[in-house]
Amino acid sequence: MGRLWEDHRLTIMAVGALLVGLLMSVYVVPEEEQVVIVRTGEPVGTVNTPGGTKGPGLYLRAPFIDKVVRIERRLLDLEMNDEEVLSNDQQRLLVNAFARFRISDPVRMVERAGSTEGVRSALEPILNSVLRQELGRRTFQAMLTAERGSALANVRANLDRQARQYGAEVVDVKIMRTDLPDAPLQSAFRRMESDREREARAIRAQGGRDARIIRAEADAEAASIYADAFGKDAEFYDFYRAMQSYDTTFGPAREGEAPKGESSIILSPDNEYLRQFRGRR
């Protein structure tokens, strides 16, 4: 009985080891990936690569010996954020650019860069360099015209030529933004703001001067009218001015004026100020 149990235990262990070995040997290659099999540091096979005979599916490898390196078949991004570039007209520009590339030779990529991140690390300074060279031959204004397209075509061609040595193919290069640095922009904005404030002060000063002239002319005209009225009918002018004074003193508050409140004025019946109420002129 003991011998039988020992045989069963050994069988179970053997089956378990076989299953573990099988699981470690099997790998799946999806449609969006390509695979390079590396053995003792050297590529020995590929799956689902451009021009290859093996497509996506289920495959076996030697466990503990073969290493599966998975590589994207889709387009990959390479970004360059806010790098300062000197244009041909000596303008310091902040350039935000990106490139799209794919791995076209995965074996070379594994040999030269090891992984897609290694490719990115190798291409970033190259993208920076070719952009500086290309934009350095053009003015800032030229980068705002159709000439920008030819500049980007040259950048893509130069970057692609360098990327081939890492098994990559550059399919597109775009500049998302080309601006002057913040410091010159802020200085320009401050200059514009100062100029507008100076113009506003000049306009306000001119308006104040015109207002004083108009007010003085109006006062002079009013004084002339009053003088003419006084000369034609002195009694009527005296009556009119008295009514204005009474209205200001005793009348209700006009629209827009503060309420006058309750107040009392004590005057003697024969006060000269009230002579119009008594019908005396």
BELDA-V456935 format. One record per backbone hydrogen bond with DSSP energy under -0.5 kcal/mol. CO is the residue of the C=O (numbers start at 0). NH is the residue of the N-H. Records with the same first field share a line. If there is no record, write none. Layout:
CO: NH, NH
This chain:
0: 4
1: 5
2: 6
3: 7
4: 8
5: 9
6: 10
7: 11
8: 12
9: 13
10: 14
11: 15
12: 16
13: 17
14: 18
15: 19
16: 20
17: 21
18: 22
19: 23
20: 24
21: 25
24: 60
26: 58
27: 29
28: 56
29: 32
31: 72, 73
33: 70
34: 46
35: 37, 68
36: 43, 44
37: 66
38: 41
41: 38
44: 36
46: 34
48: 51
52: 54
53: 47
56: 28
58: 26
60: 62
61: 64, 65
64: 39
66: 37, 68
67: 69
68: 35
70: 33
71: 102
75: 100
77: 98
79: 81, 96
82: 94
84: 86, 92
86: 89
90: 86, 92
91: 180
92: 84, 94
93: 178
94: 82, 96
95: 175, 176
96: 79
97: 173
98: 77
99: 170, 171
100: 75
101: 103, 168
104: 108
105: 109
106: 110
107: 111
108: 112, 113
114: 118
115: 119
116: 120
117: 121
118: 122
119: 123
120: 124
121: 125
122: 126
123: 127
124: 128
125: 129
126: 130
127: 131
128: 132
129: 133
130: 134
131: 135
133: 136
134: 87, 137
137: 87
138: 142
140: 143
141: 144
144: 147
145: 148, 149
146: 150
147: 151
148: 152
149: 153
150: 154
151: 155
152: 156
153: 157
154: 158
155: 159
156: 160
157: 161
158: 162
159: 163
161: 164
162: 165, 167
163: 166
166: 103, 104
168: 101, 170
171: 99
173: 97, 175
176: 95
178: 93
180: 184
181: 185
182: 186
183: 187
184: 188
185: 189
186: 190
187: 191
188: 192
189: 193
190: 194
191: 195
192: 196
193: 197
194: 198
195: 199
196: 200
197: 201
198: 202
199: 203
200: 204
201: 205
202: 206
203: 207
204: 208
205: 209
206: 210
207: 211
208: 212
209: 213
210: 214
211: 215
212: 216
213: 217
214: 218
215: 219
216: 220
217: 221
218: 222
219: 223
220: 224
221: 225
222: 226
223: 227
224: 228
225: 229
226: 230
227: 231
228: 232
232: 236
233: 237
234: 238
235: 239
236: 240
237: 241
238: 242
239: 243
240: 244
241: 245
242: 246
243: 247
244: 248
245: 249, 250
246: 250
253: 256
264: 266
267: 270
270: 273
271: 274
273: 276, 277
274: 279
275: 278
